Amino acid sequence: MCTLFHRKEDDGFLRSLAERAETSRLAAGFRRAGKAVAAAGDIRPTDVVAVLAPGRDGEKAVFPMRWGFRLPGGGLVVNARTETAAEKPLFAAPWARRRCLVPASWYCEWAHETDASGRKRVGAKYRIGASDGSRLMLCGLYRMEGEEPVFAILTRRPTAELARLHDRMPLILPEELADAWTRPATRAEDLLPHARTDLAAVPAAK
């Protein structure tokens, strides 16, 4: 699963997204609730960030969104499984027409290890990014909770290299498919074969 991603401060594209999101009336609502748009650094669940999603005309636009779907009992759902999202009541409608992209520089994962006694434990932290250093487009779903837009990040089975760390990874598409993913008329299933797999994991600084 994905519970932390990072946005580099020196990425002009990411900085411009945050600046555009700040001008939205939605950002003003988040500020009144004590949540400013996070422009850079580590992003965690409940943070508000700039996200790419369809505007009223169906074309890609920038919106501030909070990370995590809230459940009636107060729980928070931050990830959705690509394999079952279309069948789950929580995600079926967003899967069909409310898809978003969450740009990131990299995401982090903690290795899942098994000790000599067979007990599972959390191991070292890794930074996972594109092998060529390019930006990642994490695929997500969004909905409105009252007047607040919120998103969850889609996950899939990992590549062979990343499977040694965790049994899930985010669904990531090439930037050239960004418009297609966010367009409501697109069938999400048609884009899944194009998911990026050119990722590498390196130990994260402590």
MDTraj code that builds the backbone (N, CA, C; nanometers):
import mdtraj as md
import numpy as np

residues = "MET CYS THR LEU PHE HIS ARG LYS GLU ASP ASP GLY PHE LEU ARG SER LEU ALA GLU ARG ALA GLU THR SER ARG LEU ALA ALA GLY PHE ARG ARG ALA GLY LYS ALA VAL ALA ALA ALA GLY ASP ILE ARG PRO THR ASP VAL VAL ALA VAL LEU ALA PRO GLY ARG ASP GLY GLU LYS ALA VAL PHE PRO MET ARG TRP GLY PHE ARG LEU PRO GLY GLY GLY LEU VAL VAL ASN ALA ARG THR GLU THR ALA ALA GLU LYS PRO LEU PHE ALA ALA PRO TRP ALA ARG ARG ARG CYS LEU VAL PRO ALA SER TRP TYR CYS GLU TRP ALA HIS GLU THR ASP ALA SER GLY ARG LYS ARG VAL GLY ALA LYS TYR ARG ILE GLY ALA SER ASP GLY SER ARG LEU MET LEU CYS GLY LEU TYR ARG MET GLU GLY GLU GLU PRO VAL PHE ALA ILE LEU THR ARG ARG PRO THR ALA GLU LEU ALA ARG LEU HIS ASP ARG MET PRO LEU ILE LEU PRO GLU GLU LEU ALA ASP ALA TRP THR ARG PRO ALA THR ARG ALA GLU ASP LEU LEU PRO HIS ALA ARG THR ASP LEU ALA ALA VAL PRO ALA ALA LYS".split()
xyz = np.array([
    [0.0835, -0.1190, 0.0000],
    [0.0000, 0.0000, 0.0000],
    [0.0872, 0.1243, 0.0000],
    [0.0260, 0.2370, -0.0233],
    [0.1018, 0.3625, -0.0286],
    [0.0467, 0.4577, 0.0773],
    [0.1309, 0.4948, 0.1735],
    [0.0873, 0.5877, 0.2782],
    [0.1805, 0.7079, 0.2921],
    [0.2758, 0.7208, 0.2008],
    [0.3648, 0.8372, 0.2028],
    [0.4252, 0.8558, 0.0638],
    [0.4107, 0.9755, 0.0099],
    [0.4838, 1.0088, -0.1119],
    [0.5490, 1.1448, -0.0937],
    [0.6393, 1.1785, -0.1844],
    [0.7210, 1.2986, -0.1685],
    [0.7140, 1.3855, -0.2932],
    [0.7143, 1.5176, -0.2712],
    [0.7223, 1.6128, -0.3816],
    [0.8449, 1.7014, -0.3605],
    [0.9343, 1.6999, -0.4593],
    [1.0580, 1.7770, -0.4492],
    [1.0292, 1.9264, -0.4570],
    [1.1006, 2.0024, -0.3747],
    [1.0812, 2.1474, -0.3710],
    [1.1274, 2.2155, -0.4987],
    [1.2268, 2.1573, -0.5682],
    [1.2827, 2.2233, -0.6867],
    [1.2161, 2.1794, -0.8167],
    [1.1023, 2.1106, -0.8090],
    [1.0292, 2.0701, -0.9289],
    [0.9309, 2.1819, -0.9646],
    [0.9608, 2.2549, -1.0714],
    [0.8782, 2.3681, -1.1109],
    [0.7353, 2.3294, -1.1443],
    [0.7169, 2.2126, -1.2055],
    [0.5825, 2.1671, -1.2401],
    [0.4995, 2.1451, -1.1150],
    [0.5560, 2.0765, -1.0148],
    [0.4823, 2.0517, -0.8914],
    [0.4540, 2.1814, -0.8167],
    [0.5502, 2.2715, -0.8196],
    [0.5298, 2.4011, -0.7528],
    [0.4166, 2.4790, -0.8188],
    [0.4115, 2.4746, -0.9519],
    [0.3055, 2.5475, -1.0223],
    [0.1685, 2.4865, -0.9938],
    [0.1623, 2.3548, -0.9791],
    [0.0352, 2.2917, -0.9440],
    [-0.0150, 2.3419, -0.8086],
    [0.0763, 2.3471, -0.7116],
    [0.0370, 2.3935, -0.5783],
    [-0.0107, 2.5379, -0.5829],
    [0.0575, 2.6218, -0.6612],
    [0.0179, 2.7622, -0.6718],
    [-0.1198, 2.7754, -0.7344],
    [-0.1475, 2.6951, -0.8358],
    [-0.2799, 2.6994, -0.8996],
    [-0.3879, 2.6476, -0.8054],
    [-0.3563, 2.5429, -0.7299],
    [-0.4538, 2.4889, -0.6351],
    [-0.4875, 2.5899, -0.5265],
    [-0.3895, 2.6711, -0.4870],
    [-0.4094, 2.7706, -0.3816],
    [-0.5109, 2.8767, -0.4207],
    [-0.5296, 2.8993, -0.5503],
    [-0.6228, 3.0026, -0.5944],
    [-0.7671, 2.9534, -0.5983],
    [-0.7875, 2.8240, -0.5780],
    [-0.9219, 2.7668, -0.5833],
    [-1.0030, 2.8048, -0.4596],
    [-1.1341, 2.8209, -0.4782],
    [-1.2210, 2.8467, -0.3626],
    [-1.2192, 2.7265, -0.2685],
    [-1.1895, 2.6077, -0.3217],
    [-1.1797, 2.4893, -0.2374],
    [-1.0649, 2.5025, -0.1379],
    [-0.9546, 2.5653, -0.1814],
    [-0.8395, 2.5842, -0.0929],
    [-0.8778, 2.6725, 0.0249],
    [-0.9606, 2.7739, -0.0007],
    [-1.0051, 2.8611, 0.1077],
    [-1.0842, 2.7828, 0.2116],
    [-1.1667, 2.6880, 0.1637],
    [-1.2418, 2.6036, 0.2557],
    [-1.1519, 2.5147, 0.3389],
    [-1.0507, 2.4591, 0.2775],
    [-0.9557, 2.3767, 0.3527],
    [-0.8815, 2.4615, 0.4566],
    [-0.8434, 2.5835, 0.4191],
    [-0.7726, 2.6698, 0.5142],
    [-0.8595, 2.7005, 0.6350],
    [-0.9885, 2.7240, 0.6124],
    [-1.0787, 2.7504, 0.7251],
    [-1.0868, 2.6292, 0.8179],
    [-1.0664, 2.5109, 0.7601],
    [-1.0682, 2.3880, 0.8397],
    [-0.9307, 2.3560, 0.8982],
    [-0.8340, 2.4469, 0.8770],
    [-0.7004, 2.4279, 0.9324],
    [-0.6071, 2.3450, 0.8479],
    [-0.6387, 2.3293, 0.7178],
    [-0.5558, 2.2489, 0.6286],
    [-0.5113, 2.3323, 0.5096],
    [-0.3838, 2.3687, 0.5057],
    [-0.3297, 2.4402, 0.3905],
    [-0.2841, 2.3404, 0.2852],
    [-0.2730, 2.3865, 0.1605],
    [-0.2239, 2.3005, 0.0524],
    [-0.0740, 2.2766, 0.0727],
    [-0.0329, 2.1503, 0.0829],
    [0.1082, 2.1159, 0.0989],
    [0.1755, 2.1212, -0.0380],
    [0.2743, 2.2077, -0.0516],
    [0.3380, 2.2277, -0.1817],
    [0.4501, 2.1273, -0.2080],
    [0.5241, 2.0891, -0.1047],
    [0.6408, 2.0028, -0.1241],
    [0.6693, 1.9265, 0.0044],
    [0.7645, 1.8332, -0.0055],
    [0.8020, 1.7532, 0.1100],
    [0.7241, 1.6227, 0.1163],
    [0.7270, 1.5588, 0.2323],
    [0.6556, 1.4336, 0.2525],
    [0.5055, 1.4602, 0.2641],
    [0.4264, 1.3812, 0.1926],
    [0.2807, 1.3937, 0.1946],
    [0.2237, 1.2675, 0.2575],
    [0.1380, 1.2861, 0.3586],
    [0.0792, 1.1741, 0.4318],
    [-0.0734, 1.1830, 0.4288],
    [-0.1422, 1.0736, 0.4635],
    [-0.2881, 1.0770, 0.4690],
    [-0.3401, 1.1936, 0.5526],
    [-0.4486, 1.2518, 0.5081],
    [-0.5191, 1.3713, 0.5592],
    [-0.4541, 1.5010, 0.5126],
    [-0.3349, 1.4961, 0.4505],
    [-0.2768, 1.6184, 0.3933],
    [-0.3577, 1.6608, 0.2711],
    [-0.3531, 1.7911, 0.2420],
    [-0.4199, 1.8469, 0.1246],
    [-0.3136, 1.8813, 0.0213],
    [-0.3311, 1.8318, -0.1023],
    [-0.2332, 1.8556, -0.2078],
    [-0.3041, 1.8882, -0.3388],
    [-0.2276, 1.9403, -0.4347],
    [-0.2799, 1.9675, -0.5684],
    [-0.2900, 1.8362, -0.6450],
    [-0.4063, 1.8121, -0.7031],
    [-0.4359, 1.6881, -0.7748],
    [-0.4925, 1.7233, -0.9119],
    [-0.4650, 1.6404, -1.0106],
    [-0.5200, 1.6593, -1.1452],
    [-0.6465, 1.5760, -1.1598],
    [-0.7559, 1.6415, -1.1965],
    [-0.8853, 1.5753, -1.2093],
    [-0.9662, 1.6471, -1.3163],
    [-1.0736, 1.5833, -1.3673],
    [-1.1525, 1.6499, -1.4713],
    [-1.2293, 1.7703, -1.4184],
    [-1.2273, 1.8790, -1.4970],
    [-1.3075, 1.9959, -1.4647],
    [-1.4488, 1.9790, -1.5165],
    [-1.5253, 2.0864, -1.5129],
    [-1.6645, 2.0777, -1.5573],
    [-1.6768, 2.0396, -1.7040],
    [-1.5750, 2.0720, -1.7825],
    [-1.5785, 2.0380, -1.9250],
    [-1.5228, 1.8987, -1.9533],
    [-1.4856, 1.8275, -1.8475],
    [-1.4311, 1.6936, -1.8642],
    [-1.2827, 1.6889, -1.8903],
    [-1.2204, 1.8065, -1.9087],
    [-1.0763, 1.8114, -1.9347],
    [-0.9981, 1.8255, -1.8046],
    [-0.8731, 1.7839, -1.8068],
    [-0.7869, 1.7833, -1.6886],
    [-0.7673, 1.9231, -1.6317],
    [-0.7817, 1.9370, -1.4993],
    [-0.7633, 2.0647, -1.4305],
    [-0.6993, 2.0365, -1.2947],
    [-0.6631, 2.1437, -1.2223],
    [-0.5944, 2.1306, -1.0942],
    [-0.6914, 2.1632, -0.9801],
    [-0.6928, 2.0760, -0.8782],
    [-0.7792, 2.0967, -0.7619],
    [-0.7033, 2.0602, -0.6343],
    [-0.7298, 2.1304, -0.5241],
    [-0.6770, 2.0852, -0.3950],
    [-0.7673, 1.9734, -0.3420],
    [-0.7077, 1.8650, -0.2949],
    [-0.7852, 1.7538, -0.2392],
    [-0.7163, 1.6995, -0.1153],
    [-0.7975, 1.6482, -0.0237],
    [-0.7453, 1.5841, 0.0970],
    [-0.7293, 1.4349, 0.0710],
    [-0.6202, 1.3766, 0.1238],
    [-0.5916, 1.2357, 0.1018],
    [-0.6671, 1.1493, 0.2020],
    [-0.7605, 1.0689, 0.1503],
    [-0.8306, 0.9711, 0.2322],
    [-0.9815, 0.9848, 0.2277],
    [-1.0494, 0.8738, 0.2030],
    [-1.1961, 0.8675, 0.2116],
    [-1.2323, 0.8377, 0.3573],
    [-1.3185, 0.9187, 0.4157],
    [-1.3611, 0.8933, 0.5530],
    [-1.4820, 0.8009, 0.5546],
    [-1.4786, 0.7046, 0.6480],
    [-1.5879, 0.6100, 0.6641],
    [-1.6840, 0.6602, 0.7715],
    [-1.8084, 0.6116, 0.7712],
    [-1.9069, 0.6572, 0.8700],
    [-1.8595, 0.6438, 1.0145],
    [-1.7823, 0.5403, 1.0444],
    [-1.7348, 0.5210, 1.1813],
    [-1.6129, 0.6032, 1.2172],
    [-1.5633, 0.6829, 1.1213],
    [-1.4479, 0.7672, 1.1487],
    [-1.3174, 0.7152, 1.0932],
    [-1.3181, 0.5940, 1.0364],
    [-1.1959, 0.5398, 0.9777],
    [-1.1576, 0.6116, 0.8491],
    [-1.0362, 0.5881, 0.8050],
    [-0.9843, 0.6537, 0.6851],
    [-0.9344, 0.5479, 0.5872],
    [-0.9791, 0.5559, 0.4616],
    [-0.9325, 0.4658, 0.3563],
    [-0.8472, 0.5464, 0.2602],
    [-0.7184, 0.5138, 0.2497],
    [-0.6272, 0.5941, 0.1682],
    [-0.5882, 0.5253, 0.0379],
    [-0.6124, 0.3929, 0.0277],
    [-0.5795, 0.3170, -0.0928],
    [-0.7005, 0.2365, -0.1397],
    [-0.7044, 0.2078, -0.2700],
    [-0.8074, 0.1232, -0.3282],
    [-0.7393, 0.0224, -0.4191],
    [-0.7819, -0.1021, -0.4152],
    [-0.7223, -0.2056, -0.4998],
    [-0.7750, -0.1949, -0.6422],
    [-0.6841, -0.1882, -0.7369],
    [-0.7223, -0.1794, -0.8775],
    [-0.8078, -0.2984, -0.9196],
    [-0.7766, -0.4156, -0.8654],
    [-0.8458, -0.5370, -0.9081],
    [-0.9929, -0.5402, -0.8668],
    [-1.0292, -0.4693, -0.7595],
    [-1.1656, -0.4805, -0.7070],
    [-1.2394, -0.3475, -0.6957],
    [-1.1760, -0.2371, -0.7328],
    [-1.2382, -0.1054, -0.7138],
    [-1.3730, -0.0941, -0.7839],
    [-1.3847, -0.1495, -0.9035],
    [-1.5093, -0.1373, -0.9801],
    [-1.6253, -0.2095, -0.9132],
    [-1.5963, -0.3019, -0.8215],
    [-1.7012, -0.3820, -0.7581],
    [-1.7361, -0.3321, -0.6184],
    [-1.6529, -0.2476, -0.5582],
    [-1.6748, -0.2031, -0.4212],
    [-1.7676, -0.0818, -0.4180],
    [-1.8707, -0.0828, -0.3334],
    [-1.9614, 0.0323, -0.3259],
    [-1.8896, 0.1642, -0.3000],
    [-1.7826, 0.1614, -0.2219],
    [-1.7098, 0.2841, -0.1898],
    [-1.6395, 0.3433, -0.3111],
    [-1.5986, 0.2579, -0.4051],
    [-1.5142, 0.3038, -0.5151],
    [-1.5761, 0.2898, -0.6548],
    [-1.6881, 0.2214, -0.6680],
    [-1.7427, 0.1917, -0.8005],
    [-1.7703, 0.3173, -0.8824],
    [-1.8386, 0.4153, -0.8245],
    [-1.8714, 0.5378, -0.8985],
    [-1.7458, 0.6176, -0.9333],
    [-1.6530, 0.6380, -0.8384],
    [-1.5292, 0.7074, -0.8763],
    [-1.4493, 0.6332, -0.9828],
    [-1.4461, 0.5006, -0.9758],
    [-1.3725, 0.4227, -1.0763],
    [-1.4280, 0.4497, -1.2155],
    [-1.5589, 0.4624, -1.2259],
    [-1.6227, 0.4797, -1.3558],
    [-1.6020, 0.6193, -1.4137],
    [-1.6087, 0.7248, -1.3285],
    [-1.6088, 0.8600, -1.3852],
    [-1.5307, 0.9646, -1.3058],
    [-1.4796, 0.9303, -1.1881],
    [-1.4099, 1.0315, -1.1071],
    [-1.2695, 0.9812, -1.0726],
    [-1.1839, 0.9867, -1.1740],
    [-1.0448, 0.9421, -1.1581],
    [-0.9518, 1.0623, -1.1580],
    [-0.8470, 1.0537, -1.0818],
    [-0.7527, 1.1652, -1.0702],
    [-0.6097, 1.1135, -1.0792],
    [-0.5175, 1.2070, -1.0901],
    [-0.3745, 1.1768, -1.0895],
    [-0.3075, 1.2589, -0.9805],
    [-0.2181, 1.1937, -0.9074],
    [-0.1476, 1.2578, -0.7975],
    [0.0014, 1.2597, -0.8321],
    [0.0523, 1.3697, -0.8881],
    [0.1941, 1.3747, -0.9252],
    [0.2845, 1.3664, -0.8017],
    [0.3933, 1.2941, -0.8152],
    [0.4872, 1.2776, -0.7044],
    [0.6279, 1.2598, -0.7595],
    [0.7260, 1.2908, -0.6766],
    [0.8657, 1.2680, -0.7139],
    [0.9038, 1.1219, -0.6873],
    [0.8553, 1.0689, -0.5764],
    [0.8734, 0.9285, -0.5418],
    [0.7753, 0.8943, -0.4305],
    [0.7644, 0.7658, -0.3987],
    [0.6871, 0.7257, -0.2813],
    [0.7751, 0.6374, -0.1938],
    [0.7320, 0.6140, -0.0714],
    [0.8129, 0.5367, 0.0229],
    [0.7391, 0.4110, 0.0658],
    [0.8181, 0.3084, 0.0931],
    [0.7626, 0.1831, 0.1419],
    [0.8587, 0.1245, 0.2437],
    [0.8025, 0.0517, 0.3399],
    [0.8818, -0.0172, 0.4392],
    [0.8793, -0.1652, 0.4076],
    [0.9961, -0.2267, 0.4054],
    [1.0049, -0.3683, 0.3715],
    [0.9278, -0.4523, 0.4731],
    [0.8519, -0.5488, 0.4250],
    [0.7837, -0.6446, 0.5107],
    [0.8717, -0.7676, 0.5212],
    [0.9164, -0.7971, 0.6420],
    [1.0114, -0.9054, 0.6630],
    [0.9529, -1.0121, 0.7541],
    [1.0105, -1.1309, 0.7498],
    [0.9714, -1.2410, 0.8379],
    [1.0949, -1.2860, 0.9149],
    [1.0866, -1.2872, 1.0483],
    [1.2040, -1.3254, 1.1275],
    [1.2141, -1.4774, 1.1381],
    [1.3152, -1.5232, 1.2104],
    [1.3434, -1.6670, 1.2187],
    [1.2277, -1.7462, 1.2783],
    [1.1466, -1.6814, 1.3611],
    [1.0340, -1.7515, 1.4248],
    [0.9079, -1.7487, 1.3395],
    [0.9168, -1.6833, 1.2218],
    [0.8014, -1.6771, 1.1340],
    [0.7121, -1.5558, 1.1551],
    [0.7484, -1.4704, 1.2491],
    [0.6690, -1.3505, 1.2743],
    [0.7029, -1.2416, 1.1732],
    [0.6000, -1.1730, 1.1262],
    [0.6208, -1.0645, 1.0298],
    [0.6532, -0.9354, 1.1040],
    [0.7393, -0.8558, 1.0442],
    [0.7761, -0.7284, 1.1042],
    [0.8040, -0.6270, 0.9942],
    [0.8003, -0.5004, 1.0321],
    [0.8302, -0.3926, 0.9381],
    [0.9800, -0.3675, 0.9388],
    [1.0396, -0.3652, 0.8187],
    [1.1835, -0.3479, 0.8081],
    [1.2240, -0.2087, 0.7653],
    [1.3293, -0.2004, 0.6866],
    [1.3877, -0.0729, 0.6466],
    [1.2956, 0.0041, 0.5521],
    [1.3128, 0.1351, 0.5539],
    [1.2347, 0.2252, 0.4677],
    [1.3081, 0.2429, 0.3351],
    [1.2305, 0.2391, 0.2241],
    [1.2877, 0.2565, 0.0910],
    [1.2171, 0.3696, 0.0167],
    [1.2935, 0.4379, -0.0649],
    [1.2394, 0.5395, -0.1548],
    [1.2264, 0.4765, -0.2928],
    [1.1066, 0.4828, -0.3505],
    [1.0803, 0.4162, -0.4780],
    [1.0412, 0.5197, -0.5824],
    [1.1183, 0.5255, -0.6888],
    [1.0923, 0.6222, -0.7942],
    [1.1222, 0.5637, -0.9306],
    [1.1001, 0.6439, -1.0332],
    [1.1275, 0.5988, -1.1695],
    [1.2773, 0.5771, -1.1890],
    [1.3123, 0.4727, -1.2613],
    [1.4542, 0.4419, -1.2846],
    [1.5264, 0.5552, -1.3541],
    [1.4545, 0.6317, -1.4385],
    [1.5174, 0.7425, -1.5100],
    [1.5042, 0.8759, -1.4370],
    [1.4504, 0.8729, -1.3158],
    [1.4374, 0.9952, -1.2362],
    [1.3189, 1.0821, -1.2725],
    [1.2344, 1.0364, -1.3628],
    [1.1205, 1.1185, -1.4044],
    [1.0111, 1.1193, -1.2974],
    [0.9208, 1.2119, -1.3127],
    [0.8097, 1.2298, -1.2192],
    [0.7127, 1.1117, -1.2277],
    [0.6489, 1.0780, -1.1159],
    [0.5490, 0.9723, -1.1130],
    [0.4085, 1.0315, -1.1160],
    [0.3196, 0.9657, -1.1884],
    [0.1784, 1.0025, -1.1890],
    [0.1011, 0.8897, -1.1206],
    [0.0759, 0.9071, -0.9903],
    [0.0022, 0.8066, -0.9151],
    [-0.1457, 0.8179, -0.9498],
    [-0.2075, 0.7056, -0.9815],
    [-0.3488, 0.7057, -1.0198],
    [-0.4371, 0.6985, -0.8958],
    [-0.5438, 0.7766, -0.8975],
    [-0.6336, 0.7776, -0.7831],
    [-0.7786, 0.7905, -0.8226],
    [-0.8641, 0.7845, -0.7218],
    [-1.0073, 0.8055, -0.7341],
    [-1.0455, 0.9172, -0.6389],
    [-1.1486, 0.9936, -0.6736],
    [-1.1885, 1.1018, -0.5835],
    [-1.3399, 1.1073, -0.5685],
    [-1.3829, 1.1757, -0.4628],
    [-1.5251, 1.2004, -0.4394],
    [-1.5379, 1.3265, -0.3544],
    [-1.6587, 1.3731, -0.3369],
    [-1.6852, 1.4876, -0.2502],
    [-1.7356, 1.4373, -0.1161],
    [-1.6816, 1.4934, -0.0086],
    [-1.7325, 1.4692, 0.1266],
    [-1.7786, 1.6038, 0.1794],
    [-1.9087, 1.6283, 0.1712],
    [-1.9588, 1.7616, 0.1988],
    [-1.9085, 1.8546, 0.0899],
    [-1.8337, 1.9566, 0.1269],
    [-1.7772, 2.0497, 0.0289],
    [-1.6291, 2.0248, 0.0045],
    [-1.5766, 1.9138, 0.0581],
    [-1.4346, 1.8836, 0.0426],
    [-1.4123, 1.7701, -0.0566],
    [-1.3286, 1.7923, -0.1584],
    [-1.2895, 1.6808, -0.2458],
    [-1.1789, 1.5997, -0.1781],
    [-1.1911, 1.4675, -0.1861],
    [-1.0923, 1.3791, -0.1236],
    [-1.0528, 1.2716, -0.2241],
    [-0.9358, 1.2129, -0.2065],
    [-0.8887, 1.1112, -0.3005],
    [-0.8291, 0.9911, -0.2280],
    [-0.8261, 0.8792, -0.2996],
    [-0.7559, 0.7588, -0.2558],
    [-0.6657, 0.7150, -0.3700],
    [-0.5516, 0.6569, -0.3384],
    [-0.4558, 0.6127, -0.4394],
    [-0.4790, 0.4655, -0.4719],
    [-0.4836, 0.4350, -0.6000],
    [-0.5026, 0.2975, -0.6451],
    [-0.3729, 0.2178, -0.6326],
    [-0.3865, 0.0922, -0.5937],
    [-0.2692, 0.0040, -0.5850],
    [-0.2911, -0.1197, -0.6715],
    [-0.1812, -0.1863, -0.7023],
    [-0.1817, -0.3053, -0.7874],
    [-0.0771, -0.4034, -0.7352],
    [-0.0700, -0.5187, -0.7991],
    [0.0348, -0.6148, -0.7634],
    [0.1699, -0.5562, -0.8016],
    [0.2744, -0.5825, -0.7241],
    [0.4043, -0.5203, -0.7495],
    [0.4826, -0.5875, -0.8610],
    [0.5822, -0.5173, -0.9094],
    [0.6773, -0.5776, -1.0018],
    [0.7623, -0.6793, -0.9259],
    [0.8349, -0.7611, -0.9986],
    [0.9177, -0.8635, -0.9341],
    [1.0195, -0.8001, -0.8403],
    [1.0766, -0.6869, -0.8810],
    [1.1771, -0.6222, -0.7966],
    [1.1163, -0.5689, -0.6685],
    [0.9984, -0.5077, -0.6784],
    [0.9377, -0.4457, -0.5609],
    [0.8661, -0.5458, -0.4714],
    [0.8373, -0.6643, -0.5231],
    [0.7677, -0.7655, -0.4433],
    [0.8487, -0.8071, -0.3209],
    [0.9794, -0.7889, -0.3258],
    [1.0618, -0.8249, -0.2095],
    [1.0374, -0.7301, -0.0929],
    [0.9808, -0.6119, -0.1217],
    [0.9537, -0.5139, -0.0170],
    [0.8099, -0.5211, 0.0317],
    [0.7161, -0.5335, -0.0621],
    [0.5753, -0.5249, -0.0260],
    [0.4918, -0.5958, -0.1321],
    [0.3704, -0.6387, -0.0931],
    [0.2849, -0.7095, -0.1881],
    [0.1940, -0.6165, -0.2686],
    [0.2096, -0.4845, -0.2531],
    [0.1324, -0.3881, -0.3310],
    [0.2233, -0.2730, -0.3740],
    [0.1814, -0.2044, -0.4810],
    [0.2489, -0.0824, -0.5253],
    [0.1423, 0.0081, -0.5867],
    [0.1663, 0.1393, -0.5958],
    [0.0676, 0.2268, -0.6598],
    [0.0547, 0.1973, -0.8087],
    [-0.0632, 0.2219, -0.8617],
    [-0.0825, 0.2198, -1.0062],
    [-0.0277, 0.3511, -1.0599],
    [0.0655, 0.3430, -1.1541],
    [0.1333, 0.4612, -1.2078],
    [0.1250, 0.4566, -1.3598],
    [0.0817, 0.5655, -1.4210],
    [0.0718, 0.5717, -1.5669],
    [0.1727, 0.6696, -1.6241],
    [0.2136, 0.6518, -1.7500],
    [0.2998, 0.7505, -1.8162],
    [0.2272, 0.8841, -1.8274],
    [0.3040, 0.9940, -1.8268],
    [0.2427, 1.1270, -1.8331],
    [0.1603, 1.1469, -1.9594],
    [0.1968, 1.0801, -2.0690],
    [0.1218, 1.0998, -2.1934],
    [-0.0194, 1.0419, -2.1866],
    [-0.0484, 0.9624, -2.0829],
    [-0.1829, 0.9087, -2.0659],
    [-0.2621, 0.9827, -1.9585],
    [-0.2075, 1.0943, -1.9109],
    [-0.2742, 1.1699, -1.8040],
    [-0.4121, 1.2175, -1.8465],
    [-0.4223, 1.2736, -1.9659],
    [-0.5515, 1.3227, -2.0128],
    [-0.6524, 1.2097, -2.0253],
    [-0.6085, 1.0974, -2.0776],
    [-0.6989, 0.9845, -2.0964],
    [-0.7494, 0.9305, -1.9629],
    [-0.6616, 0.9195, -1.8626],
    [-0.7019, 0.8655, -1.7328],
    [-0.8070, 0.9528, -1.6652],
    [-0.7904, 1.0834, -1.6690],
    [-0.8832, 1.1714, -1.5984],
    [-1.0118, 1.1969, -1.6762],
    [-1.0153, 1.1669, -1.8053],
    [-1.1345, 1.1926, -1.8862],
    [-1.2453, 1.0941, -1.8470],
    [-1.3626, 1.1430, -1.8056],
    [-1.4697, 1.0544, -1.7582],
    [-1.5128, 0.9495, -1.8593],
    [-1.5051, 0.9788, -1.9884],
    [-1.5523, 0.8846, -2.0896],
    [-1.4586, 0.7655, -2.1083],
    [-1.3352, 0.7751, -2.0581],
    [-1.2385, 0.6667, -2.0751],
    [-1.2750, 0.5468, -1.9877],
    [-1.2560, 0.4271, -2.0404],
    [-1.2669, 0.3056, -1.9597],
    [-1.1337, 0.2828, -1.8891],
    [-1.1354, 0.2896, -1.7578],
    [-1.0119, 0.2742, -1.6815],
    [-0.9415, 0.1436, -1.7152],
    [-1.0176, 0.0374, -1.7358],
    [-0.9595, -0.0937, -1.7638],
    [-0.8705, -0.0921, -1.8877],
    [-0.9019, -0.0047, -1.9829],
    [-0.8244, -0.0004, -2.1073],
    [-0.6824, 0.0528, -2.0863],
    [-0.6612, 0.1273, -1.9770],
    [-0.5301, 0.1874, -1.9540],
    [-0.4410, 0.1045, -1.8617],
    [-0.4976, 0.0077, -1.7930],
    [-0.4192, -0.0695, -1.6964],
    [-0.2986, -0.1402, -1.7587],
    [-0.3077, -0.1919, -1.8823],
    [-0.1892, -0.2578, -1.9398],
    [-0.0717, -0.1631, -1.9624],
    [-0.0959, -0.0327, -1.9571],
    [0.0106, 0.0648, -1.9825],
    [0.0783, 0.1140, -1.8544],
    [0.0472, 0.0533, -1.7420],
    [0.1055, 0.0957, -1.6148],
    [0.2579, 0.0896, -1.6185],
    [0.3215, 0.1877, -1.5564],
    [0.4683, 0.1913, -1.5519],
    [0.5222, 0.0842, -1.4576],
    [0.6275, 0.0204, -1.5000],
    [0.6956, -0.0788, -1.4177],
    [0.8443, -0.0471, -1.4018],
    [0.8890, 0.0646, -1.4617],
    [1.0328, 0.0984, -1.4604],
    [1.0671, 0.1738, -1.3326],
    [1.0500, 0.1055, -1.2194],
    [1.0747, 0.1659, -1.0892],
    [1.1928, 0.0996, -1.0204],
    [1.2594, 0.1760, -0.9356],
    [1.3719, 0.1249, -0.8592],
    [1.3601, 0.1686, -0.7145],
    [1.4022, 0.0845, -0.6233],
    [1.3970, 0.1151, -0.4798],
    [1.5382, 0.1354, -0.4257],
    [1.5552, 0.2407, -0.3490],
    [1.6837, 0.2676, -0.2824],
    [1.6572, 0.2941, -0.1346],
    [1.7480, 0.2555, -0.0476],
    [1.7272, 0.2826, 0.0957],
    [1.7059, 0.4316, 0.1198],
    [1.6075, 0.4647, 0.2010],
    [1.5797, 0.6046, 0.2327],
    [1.6690, 0.6501, 0.3461],
    [1.7037, 0.7778, 0.3427],
    [1.7857, 0.8338, 0.4498],
    [1.7103, 0.8284, 0.5809],
    [1.7784, 0.7992, 0.6872],
    [1.7143, 0.7911, 0.8187],
    [1.6977, 0.9303, 0.8776],
])
top = md.Topology()
chain = top.add_chain()
for i, resn in enumerate(residues, 1):
    res = top.add_residue(resn, chain, resSeq=i)
    for name in ("N", "CA", "C"):
        top.add_atom(name, md.element.get_by_symbol(name[0]), res)
traj = md.Trajectory(xyz[None], top)
